[in-house]
Amino acid sequence: MRATLPAGRSAASAETPLPPSSAHDTAHLGAELAVLALVLAAYFAARWPFSELPLMRDEGEYAQMGQALRQGLLPYRDIYNQKPPVVFAIFAALQAIAGEGLLALRLATTVWAAAATTLTWIVARRLFGPVGALGTALVMVELLFDLAGVFHSASTELFMLLWVAAALACWYPRNRRGWPALAAAGVFAALACQTKQTGIALVGFLCLERVWAWLTRREPGEPLRQVAADLGNVLTAFAIANAAIVAPFVLTGTWQDYVTCVWTNNFAYVGHRHQAIGPFEQIRTVAIYLVNYSAGTWIAGLLGCLSTLLAARGRAGGLWLLGVLTLVFCGVAGEWYVQYYIPLIIPLALGCGCFFAWAGRITLDPKAPIAARLGAVALLLAATAGPLYKQWPTLADVSRAVYRADQSQPFDESLQVGRYLAEHTQPGEPILVVGSDPEIYFYAQRLPATRMVITYPACGPYPHSANLRDELLAGFDRPDLRYVVLVNYPGALSEFPELIPQILEPTLKRLASEYQRSFAVHDRHQPALMLEVYRRRATAGRGTEPPGDPPR
């Protein structure tokens, strides 16, 4: 039954009834929470074998930036990065609370993902009832492990999920959606945007969903001015929260560095990708790489999400907008990297929740034909079995999964080099890493000799690359620099192999004339040098000491 609006009341502030399957139904809430706890426990158990996996490249960026924040350095001015600042603050807080160990970080990210799952379960229960909520939670932990279980478990996109889930919980409250809920949703949208640029999709959803509700006459007779007032609440809170996040950069006079790194240079970075790969090729690559055996889950999620368009006047009638906008903004990144598509987990999980609610009604209906009930069960299995089948080899053979995570990448080797540098340098002493593995700075707990802790933006076809490359190479001129790390993996130097000589040749020249190799780590999977540590000769350039092994 539709709620009747008193005079002067709007849909935003009116009490909206829940679905019959969950309205005022708390008799089985304890059992539902117990099942949710089992689902989350299974997720923790699946993640535990990888709880001390070395940091991967992007994770190293955030960990090193969090460490630098705690040492008094400022993002963008003191250390170059193209990610928004919220994730750096998250890592700094985690390190302050739980320390800098790998176990603490991995457990914290698992708890973070579990919190996002719980909030999404709450949203699904309000929209689709207990069966839909169970399906949402189950699919969400499956996709979390599928897309961020071993790889990218501490990516910006994973951290963004909590803000998305929290905004949806405010947008779909149990009873009333007054201005506090609208404002809170706007704040969480700002946090999402300042965690990853693609989080802008969330505020777009909030605005378009509100307009869609008015266009579809979800509450007949609602005045347009109320829609404008609600949008004003959301956008005002969004603007204030963004201003609060950017305020430290304004107060320290570094706001231009923030804008240049996070927005200007990042847009140039993404824009070049779109010149190199067509949209149809990107869609094909993503479909093959991501979906694979999980096709049933993705199809069920997308169809369930889009099905809300057919029930436009229902409470979840605008949920399809979340799926469409998220998919569009994930594609805007211009690359097939798995982590870019982690934000789709929530709309896919909610879509599967809608699908579960529909199939569950048929399955549990004693009057339904047996063929229909068996068909619904088969569809439920098709929607959930894919990720389990796809990831079963990972769960069955952890050592092989760890091998795949580290294969031909300097992640495990970075940990060894970081420990070596920590033992051979003094606190506060700068080091220089020529490559894009800032986790070495994090492990060594040493400051970078230059703002450029990654070489990707300095070794690319971008307008800003030449200046950033000069910044990086200027680190060699510091008189207090004693140790330089050369990453011998081409993929760590540049995404464009033909441009690697721009940075490698001047680096090798300086190493040959002023440094000698003091430590090296081979790739543990194949006979090749992965990382080399060079120490400046005491009388560099005078030729009085043995030159050591030449750079390779």
C-alpha positions as CSV (number, residue, x, y, z in Angstrom):
1,M,0.0,0.0,0.0
2,R,1.3,3.5,-0.9
3,A,1.8,5.9,1.9
4,T,-0.5,8.9,1.9
5,L,1.3,12.2,2.1
6,P,-0.1,14.9,4.5
7,A,-0.2,18.4,3.1
8,G,3.2,19.9,2.8
9,R,5.0,16.6,3.1
10,S,7.3,15.2,0.4
11,A,8.4,11.7,-0.5
12,A,11.8,12.6,0.9
13,S,10.4,13.1,4.3
14,A,7.4,10.7,4.2
15,E,7.5,7.3,5.8
16,T,8.0,4.8,3.0
17,P,6.8,1.2,3.7
18,L,9.2,-1.7,3.4
19,P,8.5,-4.7,1.2
20,P,6.0,-7.0,2.8
21,S,8.6,-9.7,3.2
22,S,10.6,-7.5,5.6
23,A,8.3,-4.8,6.9
24,H,8.2,-5.0,10.7
25,D,9.4,-8.6,10.3
26,T,12.0,-9.1,13.0
27,A,11.0,-12.6,14.1
28,H,13.8,-14.2,12.1
29,L,16.3,-11.3,12.3
30,G,18.5,-13.3,14.6
31,A,18.7,-16.2,12.1
32,E,19.4,-13.7,9.3
33,L,22.2,-12.2,11.2
34,A,23.6,-15.6,12.0
35,V,23.6,-16.5,8.3
36,L,25.3,-13.1,7.5
37,A,27.9,-13.9,10.1
38,L,28.6,-17.2,8.5
39,V,29.0,-15.6,5.1
40,L,31.4,-13.0,6.5
41,A,33.3,-15.7,8.4
42,A,33.7,-17.6,5.1
43,Y,35.1,-14.5,3.5
44,F,37.6,-14.0,6.4
45,A,38.7,-17.7,6.1
46,A,39.2,-17.4,2.3
47,R,41.3,-14.2,2.8
48,W,43.4,-15.5,5.8
49,P,46.0,-17.5,3.8
50,F,46.9,-14.3,2.0
51,S,47.1,-12.1,5.1
52,E,50.9,-11.5,4.8
53,L,51.2,-11.3,1.0
54,P,53.7,-8.5,0.2
55,L,52.3,-5.2,-1.0
56,M,51.6,-4.8,-4.7
57,R,52.5,-1.7,-6.5
58,D,49.5,0.5,-6.0
59,E,49.1,-0.8,-2.4
60,G,52.8,0.3,-1.9
61,E,51.8,3.8,-3.1
62,Y,49.1,4.2,-0.4
63,A,51.2,2.6,2.4
64,Q,54.2,4.8,1.6
65,M,52.0,7.9,1.4
66,G,50.3,7.1,4.7
67,Q,53.8,6.6,6.3
68,A,54.9,9.9,4.8
69,L,51.9,11.7,6.2
70,R,52.8,10.5,9.6
71,Q,56.3,11.9,9.1
72,G,55.0,15.3,8.3
73,L,55.2,15.3,4.5
74,L,52.3,16.5,2.3
75,P,50.9,14.6,-0.6
76,Y,51.5,16.1,-4.1
77,R,53.9,18.8,-2.9
78,D,56.4,16.5,-1.2
79,I,55.5,13.2,-2.9
80,Y,53.9,12.9,-6.3
81,N,50.8,10.8,-6.7
82,Q,47.7,11.0,-8.9
83,K,45.2,9.5,-6.5
84,P,42.9,11.6,-4.3
85,P,43.9,12.1,-0.7
86,V,41.4,10.2,1.4
87,V,43.0,6.8,0.8
88,F,46.3,8.2,2.1
89,A,44.6,9.4,5.3
90,I,43.0,5.9,5.7
91,F,46.4,4.2,5.5
92,A,47.9,6.7,7.9
93,A,45.1,6.1,10.4
94,L,45.5,2.3,10.0
95,Q,49.2,2.5,10.6
96,A,48.8,4.7,13.6
97,I,46.2,2.3,15.1
98,A,47.5,-1.1,14.1
99,G,51.1,-0.6,13.1
100,E,52.8,-1.0,9.8
101,G,52.9,-4.8,9.6
102,L,51.4,-6.6,6.6
103,L,49.1,-8.7,8.8
104,A,47.6,-5.6,10.4
105,L,47.0,-4.1,6.9
106,R,45.5,-7.2,5.4
107,L,43.2,-7.7,8.4
108,A,42.1,-4.1,8.3
109,T,41.2,-4.2,4.6
110,T,39.3,-7.5,5.2
111,V,37.3,-5.8,8.0
112,W,36.7,-2.8,5.8
113,A,35.3,-5.0,3.0
114,A,33.1,-6.9,5.6
115,A,31.7,-3.6,6.8
116,A,30.8,-2.6,3.3
117,T,29.1,-6.0,2.8
118,T,27.1,-5.6,6.0
119,L,25.8,-2.1,5.0
120,T,25.0,-3.4,1.5
121,W,23.1,-6.3,3.2
122,I,21.1,-3.8,5.2
123,V,20.2,-1.9,2.0
124,A,19.2,-5.1,0.2
125,R,17.0,-6.2,3.2
126,R,15.1,-2.9,3.1
127,L,14.6,-3.1,-0.7
128,F,14.2,-6.9,-1.4
129,G,13.6,-8.6,1.9
130,P,15.6,-11.3,3.8
131,V,16.1,-13.6,0.8
132,G,17.3,-10.8,-1.4
133,A,19.6,-9.6,1.4
134,L,21.1,-13.1,1.7
135,G,21.7,-13.3,-2.0
136,T,23.3,-9.8,-2.0
137,A,25.7,-10.7,0.8
138,L,26.7,-14.0,-0.7
139,V,27.4,-12.6,-4.2
140,M,29.2,-9.6,-2.7
141,V,31.7,-11.7,-0.8
142,E,32.2,-13.9,-3.9
143,L,32.9,-10.9,-6.1
144,L,35.1,-9.4,-3.4
145,F,37.3,-12.5,-3.4
146,D,37.1,-12.8,-7.2
147,L,38.2,-9.2,-7.9
148,A,40.1,-8.3,-4.8
149,G,40.9,-11.5,-2.8
150,V,44.5,-12.0,-3.7
151,F,45.2,-9.1,-6.1
152,H,44.2,-5.5,-5.3
153,S,42.9,-6.2,-1.8
154,A,43.9,-2.8,-0.6
155,S,43.0,-0.7,-3.7
156,T,41.4,2.7,-3.7
157,E,38.3,1.1,-5.4
158,L,37.9,-1.3,-2.5
159,F,38.1,1.5,0.1
160,M,35.5,3.4,-1.9
161,L,33.0,0.6,-1.5
162,L,32.3,1.5,2.1
163,W,31.4,5.0,1.2
164,V,29.1,3.8,-1.5
165,A,27.4,1.4,0.8
166,A,27.0,4.0,3.5
167,A,25.5,6.5,1.1
168,L,23.0,3.9,-0.1
169,A,22.1,3.1,3.5
170,C,21.3,6.8,4.0
171,W,19.4,7.0,0.7
172,Y,17.2,4.0,1.5
173,P,16.5,4.4,5.2
174,R,14.1,2.1,7.1
175,N,11.5,4.7,7.6
176,R,12.2,8.4,6.9
177,R,14.6,10.2,4.6
178,G,14.8,13.7,6.0
179,W,17.6,16.2,5.5
180,P,20.1,14.5,7.8
181,A,20.0,11.4,5.6
182,L,20.3,13.5,2.5
183,A,23.2,15.4,3.9
184,A,25.0,12.2,5.1
185,A,24.6,10.7,1.6
186,G,26.2,13.8,0.1
187,V,29.1,13.6,2.6
188,F,29.7,9.9,1.7
189,A,29.6,10.7,-2.0
190,A,32.4,13.3,-1.4
191,L,34.5,10.7,0.4
192,A,34.0,8.3,-2.5
193,C,35.0,11.0,-5.0
194,Q,38.1,11.9,-2.9
195,T,39.0,8.2,-2.5
196,K,38.9,7.5,-6.3
197,Q,37.9,9.9,-9.1
198,T,35.4,7.5,-10.4
199,G,33.5,7.9,-7.1
200,I,31.8,10.9,-8.8
201,A,29.3,8.3,-10.2
202,L,27.8,8.1,-6.7
203,V,26.7,11.8,-6.5
204,G,25.5,11.5,-10.0
205,F,23.3,8.6,-9.0
206,L,21.9,10.4,-5.9
207,C,20.9,13.4,-8.1
208,L,19.5,11.4,-11.0
209,E,17.6,8.9,-8.8
210,R,15.9,11.8,-7.0
211,V,14.8,13.3,-10.3
212,W,13.8,9.8,-11.7
213,A,11.6,9.3,-8.6
214,W,9.8,12.6,-9.4
215,L,9.5,11.8,-13.2
216,T,8.0,8.4,-12.5
217,R,5.5,9.9,-10.0
218,R,6.7,7.6,-7.2
219,E,4.8,10.0,-4.9
220,P,1.9,11.6,-7.0
221,G,1.5,15.3,-6.5
222,E,5.0,15.9,-5.1
223,P,6.0,19.5,-6.0
224,L,9.2,20.1,-8.0
225,R,10.4,22.5,-5.4
226,Q,10.8,19.7,-3.0
227,V,13.0,17.8,-5.5
228,A,15.1,20.9,-5.8
229,A,15.3,21.3,-2.0
230,D,16.5,17.6,-1.7
231,L,19.1,18.0,-4.4
232,G,20.2,21.2,-2.7
233,N,20.8,19.3,0.6
234,V,22.8,16.6,-1.2
235,L,24.9,18.9,-3.3
236,T,25.5,21.3,-0.4
237,A,26.8,18.6,1.9
238,F,28.8,17.2,-1.1
239,A,30.4,20.6,-1.6
240,I,31.1,21.2,2.1
241,A,32.7,17.8,2.5
242,N,34.9,18.3,-0.5
243,A,36.0,21.7,0.7
244,A,36.9,20.2,4.1
245,I,39.1,17.6,2.4
246,V,40.8,20.1,0.2
247,A,41.2,22.7,3.0
248,P,44.6,21.4,4.2
249,F,46.0,22.0,0.8
250,V,44.6,25.5,0.6
251,L,45.9,26.4,4.0
252,T,49.4,25.1,3.2
253,G,49.5,26.8,-0.2
254,T,49.7,23.5,-2.0
255,W,46.2,23.4,-3.6
256,Q,47.7,23.9,-7.1
257,D,49.8,20.7,-6.6
258,Y,46.7,18.9,-5.6
259,V,44.7,20.1,-8.7
260,T,47.7,19.4,-11.0
261,C,48.3,15.8,-9.8
262,V,44.8,14.5,-9.0
263,W,42.9,16.2,-11.8
264,T,45.0,17.8,-14.6
265,N,47.7,15.2,-15.0
266,N,45.4,12.4,-14.3
267,F,43.0,13.5,-17.0
268,A,45.9,13.6,-19.4
269,Y,46.9,10.1,-18.3
270,V,43.5,8.7,-18.8
271,G,42.9,10.6,-22.0
272,H,45.9,9.1,-23.7
273,R,44.5,5.6,-23.0
274,H,41.3,6.4,-24.9
275,Q,43.5,7.4,-27.9
276,A,45.3,4.1,-27.8
277,I,42.3,1.7,-27.4
278,G,38.8,1.9,-28.8
279,P,35.8,1.6,-26.6
280,F,34.6,-1.7,-28.2
281,E,38.0,-3.3,-27.9
282,Q,38.1,-2.3,-24.2
283,I,34.6,-3.7,-23.6
284,R,35.6,-7.0,-25.3
285,T,38.8,-7.3,-23.2
286,V,37.0,-6.5,-20.0
287,A,34.3,-9.0,-20.7
288,I,36.8,-11.8,-21.4
289,Y,39.1,-11.0,-18.6
290,L,36.6,-10.2,-15.8
291,V,33.6,-12.3,-16.5
292,N,35.1,-15.6,-17.5
293,Y,33.4,-18.3,-15.5
294,S,31.6,-15.7,-13.5
295,A,29.3,-14.9,-16.4
296,G,26.2,-16.2,-14.6
297,T,26.8,-13.8,-11.6
298,W,27.4,-10.8,-13.8
299,I,24.4,-11.5,-16.0
300,A,22.1,-12.1,-13.0
301,G,23.4,-8.9,-11.4
302,L,23.0,-6.7,-14.4
303,L,19.6,-8.1,-15.3
304,G,18.4,-7.7,-11.7
305,C,19.7,-4.2,-11.5
306,L,18.1,-3.2,-14.8
307,S,14.9,-4.9,-13.8
308,T,14.3,-2.1,-11.4
309,L,13.6,0.0,-14.4
310,L,10.5,-2.0,-15.1
311,A,9.2,-1.3,-11.6
312,A,10.0,2.4,-11.8
313,R,7.5,3.4,-9.1
314,G,8.8,0.9,-6.6
315,R,11.2,1.9,-3.8
316,A,14.2,0.5,-5.7
317,G,12.9,1.9,-9.0
318,G,16.0,4.0,-9.6
319,L,18.6,1.4,-8.7
320,W,19.3,0.7,-12.4
321,L,20.9,4.2,-12.5
322,L,23.6,3.1,-10.0
323,G,24.6,0.1,-12.3
324,V,24.7,2.2,-15.4
325,L,26.6,5.1,-14.0
326,T,29.1,2.9,-12.2
327,L,29.7,0.9,-15.4
328,V,30.2,4.1,-17.4
329,F,32.6,5.7,-15.0
330,C,34.6,2.4,-14.6
331,G,35.0,2.4,-18.4
332,V,36.1,6.0,-18.4
333,A,39.4,4.8,-16.8
334,G,40.3,3.6,-20.2
335,E,42.0,0.3,-19.3
336,W,41.0,-3.3,-18.4
337,Y,42.8,-3.4,-15.0
338,V,40.7,-5.5,-12.7
339,Q,40.7,-3.0,-9.8
340,Y,39.0,-0.4,-11.9
341,Y,35.9,-2.5,-12.0
342,I,35.7,-3.3,-8.2
343,P,33.1,-0.5,-7.8
344,L,30.7,-2.6,-9.8
345,I,30.5,-5.1,-7.0
346,I,27.8,-3.3,-5.1
347,P,25.4,-2.7,-8.0
348,L,26.0,-6.3,-9.2
349,A,25.4,-7.6,-5.7
350,L,22.2,-5.6,-5.3
351,G,21.0,-6.7,-8.7
352,C,21.6,-10.3,-7.7
353,G,19.7,-9.6,-4.5
354,C,16.7,-8.5,-6.6
355,F,17.2,-11.7,-8.7
356,F,17.3,-13.8,-5.5
357,A,14.1,-12.2,-4.1
358,W,12.3,-13.1,-7.3
359,A,13.7,-16.7,-7.6
360,G,13.3,-17.2,-3.8
361,R,9.6,-16.4,-4.0
362,I,9.1,-19.1,-6.6
363,T,11.3,-21.6,-4.8
364,L,9.5,-21.2,-1.5
365,D,6.0,-21.0,-2.9
366,P,4.4,-24.5,-2.2
367,K,1.8,-23.7,-4.9
368,A,4.3,-23.2,-7.6
369,P,4.8,-26.0,-10.1
370,I,7.7,-28.3,-9.3
371,A,9.3,-27.5,-12.7
372,A,9.2,-23.7,-11.9
373,R,10.7,-24.3,-8.5
374,L,13.5,-26.5,-9.8
375,G,14.2,-23.9,-12.6
376,A,14.4,-21.1,-10.0
377,V,16.9,-23.2,-8.0
378,A,19.0,-23.8,-11.1
379,L,19.0,-20.1,-11.8
380,L,20.2,-19.3,-8.3
381,L,23.0,-21.8,-8.6
382,A,24.0,-20.3,-12.0
383,A,24.1,-16.9,-10.4
384,T,26.4,-18.0,-7.5
385,A,28.5,-21.0,-8.7
386,G,30.7,-19.1,-11.2
387,P,33.0,-17.2,-8.9
388,L,33.4,-20.2,-6.6
389,Y,34.3,-22.4,-9.6
390,K,36.7,-19.7,-10.9
391,Q,38.5,-19.2,-7.6
392,W,38.5,-22.8,-6.4
393,P,42.1,-23.4,-7.6
394,T,43.1,-20.4,-5.5
395,L,41.5,-21.7,-2.4
396,A,42.8,-25.2,-3.0
397,D,46.4,-24.3,-3.7
398,V,47.4,-21.1,-1.9
399,S,51.1,-21.4,-2.7
400,R,50.3,-21.4,-6.4
401,A,48.0,-18.4,-6.0
402,V,50.8,-16.6,-4.2
403,Y,53.2,-17.5,-7.0
404,R,50.8,-16.0,-9.6
405,A,50.5,-12.8,-7.5
406,D,54.3,-12.4,-7.4
407,Q,55.3,-13.9,-10.7
408,S,57.7,-11.7,-12.7
409,Q,56.8,-8.7,-10.4
410,P,59.2,-7.3,-7.8
411,F,56.8,-7.5,-4.9
412,D,58.4,-10.1,-2.7
413,E,61.9,-8.9,-3.8
414,S,60.9,-5.3,-2.7
415,L,60.4,-6.6,0.8
416,Q,64.0,-8.0,0.9
417,V,65.5,-4.8,-0.5
418,G,63.5,-2.6,1.9
419,R,64.9,-4.6,4.9
420,Y,68.4,-4.3,3.4
421,L,68.2,-0.6,3.1
422,A,66.7,-0.3,6.6
423,E,69.8,-2.0,8.0
424,H,72.3,0.0,5.9
425,T,70.9,3.5,6.2
426,Q,70.1,5.9,9.0
427,P,66.6,7.1,10.0
428,G,65.8,10.2,7.9
429,E,68.4,9.3,5.3
430,P,67.0,9.6,1.7
431,I,67.1,6.8,-0.8
432,L,66.2,6.8,-4.5
433,V,64.2,4.1,-6.3
434,V,64.2,4.2,-10.1
435,G,61.0,2.4,-10.8
436,S,57.4,2.4,-9.7
437,D,57.6,0.4,-6.5
438,P,57.2,2.8,-3.6
439,E,56.6,-0.1,-1.2
440,I,60.5,-0.2,-1.0
441,Y,60.4,3.2,0.7
442,F,57.7,1.9,3.0
443,Y,59.5,-1.3,4.0
444,A,62.8,0.6,4.5
445,Q,61.0,3.4,6.4
446,R,63.2,5.9,4.6
447,L,62.4,9.2,2.9
448,P,62.5,9.5,-0.9
449,A,65.3,11.6,-2.4
450,T,62.8,13.2,-4.8
451,R,59.1,13.8,-5.1
452,M,58.9,11.2,-7.8
453,V,58.5,7.9,-6.1
454,I,57.0,6.3,-9.3
455,T,58.4,6.5,-12.8
456,Y,55.1,5.9,-14.8
457,P,54.1,9.6,-15.2
458,A,57.8,10.6,-15.8
459,C,58.2,8.0,-18.5
460,G,55.1,8.4,-20.7
461,P,53.8,10.4,-23.7
462,Y,52.2,13.0,-21.5
463,P,52.7,16.8,-21.7
464,H,54.0,16.8,-18.1
465,S,56.4,13.8,-18.5
466,A,59.6,15.7,-19.3
467,N,59.4,18.0,-16.2
468,L,58.7,15.1,-13.9
469,R,61.5,13.1,-15.4
470,D,63.9,16.0,-14.7
471,E,62.6,16.0,-11.1
472,L,63.3,12.3,-10.7
473,L,66.8,12.4,-12.2
474,A,67.6,15.5,-10.0
475,G,67.5,13.1,-7.0
476,F,71.0,11.9,-8.0
477,D,72.4,15.4,-7.3
478,R,71.5,15.3,-3.6
479,P,74.8,15.3,-1.6
480,D,73.2,13.1,1.2
481,L,72.1,10.4,-1.2
482,R,74.0,7.1,-0.7
483,Y,71.7,4.4,-2.0
484,V,69.9,4.0,-5.3
485,V,67.6,1.1,-6.2
486,L,67.2,0.1,-9.9
487,V,64.1,-1.9,-10.7
488,N,65.1,-4.2,-13.6
489,Y,61.5,-5.1,-14.5
490,P,60.4,-3.0,-17.6
491,G,56.8,-3.0,-16.5
492,A,57.8,-1.1,-13.3
493,L,59.5,1.7,-15.3
494,S,56.9,2.6,-17.9
495,E,53.7,1.4,-19.6
496,F,55.4,2.3,-22.9
497,P,58.5,0.1,-23.5
498,E,59.7,2.3,-26.3
499,L,60.0,5.2,-23.9
500,I,62.0,3.4,-21.2
501,P,65.4,4.6,-22.6
502,Q,64.4,8.2,-21.7
503,I,64.8,7.4,-18.0
504,L,67.0,4.3,-18.1
505,E,69.9,5.6,-20.1
506,P,70.7,8.7,-17.9
507,T,70.2,6.5,-14.8
508,L,72.7,3.9,-16.0
509,K,75.2,6.6,-16.9
510,R,75.0,8.0,-13.3
511,L,75.2,4.6,-11.7
512,A,78.2,3.6,-13.8
513,S,80.2,6.8,-13.0
514,E,79.3,7.3,-9.3
515,Y,78.0,4.0,-7.8
516,Q,78.8,0.4,-7.3
517,R,76.4,-2.4,-6.7
518,S,76.1,-3.5,-3.1
519,F,73.1,-5.8,-3.2
520,A,71.0,-7.6,-5.7
521,V,67.9,-9.8,-5.7
522,H,67.0,-12.3,-8.4
523,D,63.6,-13.1,-9.5
524,R,62.7,-16.1,-7.4
525,H,60.7,-17.6,-10.3
526,Q,63.3,-17.4,-13.0
527,P,67.1,-16.7,-13.3
528,A,67.0,-12.9,-13.8
529,L,68.0,-9.9,-11.8
530,M,65.0,-8.2,-10.5
531,L,66.3,-5.4,-8.1
532,E,69.7,-3.9,-7.7
533,V,70.9,-1.7,-4.9
534,Y,73.8,0.7,-5.7
535,R,75.9,2.5,-3.1
536,R,77.6,5.8,-3.9
537,R,81.4,5.5,-3.9
538,A,83.1,7.4,-1.1
539,T,85.0,9.4,-3.7
540,A,82.5,9.2,-6.5
541,G,83.9,10.3,-9.9
542,R,87.6,10.2,-8.8
543,G,88.2,6.6,-9.7
544,T,90.0,5.6,-6.5
545,E,87.6,2.8,-5.6
546,P,86.7,-0.3,-7.5
547,P,83.8,0.4,-9.8
548,G,82.0,-2.8,-8.8
549,D,79.8,-4.7,-11.2
550,P,78.4,-2.6,-14.1
551,P,74.7,-1.8,-14.1
552,R,72.6,-4.3,-16.1
